[in-house]
């Protein structure tokens, strides 16, 4: 989206902020992978990014650890600065670069996730199993404190390196085996089956008219420079960069932002091609699924996202 909107677009800063926040979240989850290796692999089944509709409400678990004795939901946060968990108004207060701001309390977030998960277990008649919840702060330089009276914060909030010890403590707390391997696999398959990935029209989400998006095959080296197609090669007139496959990324952008289907005419217009024959050749070379008759043929470019 950022490379497809004009440089002076009114929503550009909001987009940059959202991208930064999502990047931080992704980085936090990636950084925790290192510490998973210290958990007993034979006793844990990992599920990541499960998002389920329950009671007309989508709840999402960053990571769910399934063991025979208990379940553990991990809410993962990648926040730098001084982090203070305050119980009177149930908020997380961050002080960073001389700025003080409040965030929704992740302890309450993960408790709601526990509730919804317990309802699903009841609905599908699983034996009762304890559900634990933890908030894992993954930024290595974060300083964490809490109100002296906030007992839950001291129990549920940990840093990444504390995951191994916390899991050991929970294993010592829950010694009774409830799920066998068959039940663990059944639960993991059920949750995976009902998980619905977050997929929204980002133009609508950020109130951006699709006609405002920059079309063309954008040069990977020159910001906002559009490449020209000639004799089977995309060339940039600004930096002389050339590519045989630059149109693929442009079509991926189209699939993400506009539609996962495209006609020859729409493709010709979006890629700034000179002829329908050029367009037809490029689309056919991608081996995309096709629907419709010759005159109304539609190419399903969502396949390009799967291959990405």
N, C-alpha and C positions, 0 to 999 in steps of 0.2 A: 504493500500500500504506500509506504513512504517514498518509494522510487517512482510511483505512478501518479502522485499528486503534484501540482505546481509548488515550486519552492516557497512561494509566499502564501500558501493556503492557510486559512484561518485555523484549521484543525491540526496543523502539522505538529505543534508542540504537544498536544494531547496524545497524538499517535506515538511520538517519540517517548513520552512518559510511560505509556502503556507497554510499548516494546521493551523498555528498560525494566519495568516491573516483571514482565513475563520472563525476560532473560535471567533476571535474578532468581526467580523461582525455579527455573530449569537448572540453573547453575547449582542451586542449593540441593536439588534432588540428585544431580550428578555427583556432587561432592560426598554425599552420604553413601554412595555405592562402595567407596573405599572401606567404610566401617562395617558394611554388611558381611564382609569376608570373615569377621571375627565372631559371627554368630554361628551356632551349630547348624550347618547346612542340612543335615539329615532330618532335623526335627522341625524345620520351618518351610512353609510354602509362601512365597512372596507374590502379592498382587499389587500392581501400580496403576494409579490413575483411574480407579473404578468410579464411575459416575452413574447413579441410578435414580430413576423417578420413583418416589415413594410418598404416598399421601399428598399427591399433587405438588411435590417439592423435590427438586434435584439436589441430592447430596453427593459430595465427591470426597473420596479418601485418597490422599496422596500415596500412601502405602499401607497395605494391610498385611500383617504377619499372622499366618494361620499355623497354630501348633495343636497337638492333641489335647493339651491342657487348657489353653486360653487363646484368645485373639487379641491382637494389639493394633490399634489404629495410630499411625504416625502422621501428624500434621507438621509439614516441613516449612520452615521460614528462613529466608536468607536476608537478614537485616543487619546492617552495620550500625555502630554507635552504641550509646548507653541505652539499654532497654529496661524499663521499669514496669513490672506487673502490679497493677493497683486493683485491689479488691472492692473498695467502697463503691466505685462506679464501673467496675469490671472492664478495665481498659488496659491496653498496652501503650505506654508513653515512651516515645523515642526522642532522644536528644542526639542530634548529629549535625556537625558543621554549623554550630551555633543556632540551629533550628530545632524547635520543640514541636512535636506533632503526636496526635493520638491515632491508634490503629484499633480495629475490632479485636476483641480479646480472643486469641487462638485457643485458649483453654475452653472457652464456651463453644467455640466452633467445633472442636473435636468431641466435646460432650454431646452435641447435637448429632454428630455423625454416629456416635455410639448408640444413641437412641434409635435412629433410623435402621441401623444394622440389626439391632436386637429385634425390631419389628419384623424385618424380613426373615430372620431365623425362626420367629414364632409362626409366621405365615406359612412357611414351608416345613414346619414341624421338625426342626432340628432339636436335638437335646439341648437343654440349657448349658451354655458354656460362658465363663466369665469373659467380659470384654474390657480390656484395659485401653487407655488412651494416653498418648504422649505428644508433647510439642517439642520438636527438635529444632533448635536454633543452630544453623549450619555456618553462619559467617564466622571465620576464625578469630576476628578481632572484636566481635561483639562482647560487651560487658553486660551481664544480666543481674538484675536485682529485683526484689519483690517486697511488697509491704510485709512487715513482720507478722501480721495477722493472716496473711494469705497462704494458708496451709497447702491448698491445692497447687499453687505455683511451685512450691518446693518439692511436691510429689511428682508433678507431671511435666515440668519444664526441664529439659536437659540440653547440653551441647552435644555435638556429633560424637565426640570421643567418649561420652558417657553412655552410649547406647549399649555397649557390651555389658557393662556392670548393671545397668538398669534391667536388661533382659535377664541376667542372672538372678537379680532380686525377684523379678516376677515369676521366674521358674521355681524359685524356692517357695514363693507364696502359694502358687497353684501346683500342687503335686498330684492331683487326681487326673488320670487320663480319661477324657470324655469322648473324643473323636478318634476313630481308627483311620487308616489311610484311605479307605473307601469313602468315608464321610468327608474327609478333607478334600479329596478330589471332587466329590459331588458339590460341595460348597463353592469351591473355586470355579467350577464349570458354570454353576448357577449365576454367580456374581458376574463372571465374564460375559455370559449370555445376555444378561439384562443391562450391562453397561452400555451407555449411549454417549459416544464422544461428543464434546462440545463443538457444534458446527453452526455458525451463524453467518448471516449476510453482513460482512464487515463494513460495507459501504453504508448500509442502513444503520448499523450500530453506531457509526461515527458521523451520521448525517451528511454523507458525501454523495453528491450526484454522480452516477456512473459516467455521465457525459464529461465530467471534469477530469477523468483519468487520462493520463498521457498514453497514447497508443504508440505502436511501433516496437521494433526490436532495439532495446536499449543497450548501448555499449557498456561492457563490464568495466572499462577503464575511465570513460568520460561520463560524468554525471549528466543525465538528461540528454545525451547525444544519441540520436537515432541512426541505426545502421542501415545501409542500403544493400539490397540483394541483387547480385549480378553474376551470371555464369556459375551458379551453384554455391556462391560464397557470400557471406555477410561481411561488409566492410564499413569501417568508421572513417568518415572523411576528416574527422578532427585529429585522430591519433594513429590512423592507419591500422588499427586492430582488425583482425579478420577471424572468421569462424565459419565452420560448416553447419554448426548445430545451435547457433544462438537463438533461433526461433523457438526452440523447445522451452526455454525459460520464459519467453514472452507468452507462450500458450499456457504455461503453468500459472503465470500471473492472471491470465484471462480466466482460467478455471477457478482460481481462488476468489477473484474479485467480481467477476461478471456472470459467468455461467459455466457449467461443466459440459456444455454441448456447444458446438459451433458449426455453422454452415460454411460452404466455400466462399460465399459472398462476405460473410462476417469476418472470416479469416483474412481474406484479401484486404479488407478495409483496415483491420487491426494491425496487420503486419506491414502495411504500406507496400503491398506487392503490385507489380505492373499488370499482371494478367491472371485470369482464372486458371490458365494452364499451369503457371508457376505454383499457384495455390494448391491445385489438385495434386501436383507432383509432390509437394512437401507434405501434405496431409496423408497421402497414400504411403509415403515412405515411413511414416510413424507406426503403421500397422494398427491403427485405432479401430475399436468397435464402431460399426456403422449401423444406422437405422434409417428407414425411409426409402422412397424410390429415388431414381436418378435426379429428378428435378428438385426434390425436397430432401435430399440426403443430408443427414446430420452426423457429425463425428463426435464421439464421446471422449472428450479430452481429459476426463477425470483419471483415465488410465495413466496419464503422465504424472499425476500426483502419487499414484501407487508405486510407480517405478522410481520415484525421486529418492 
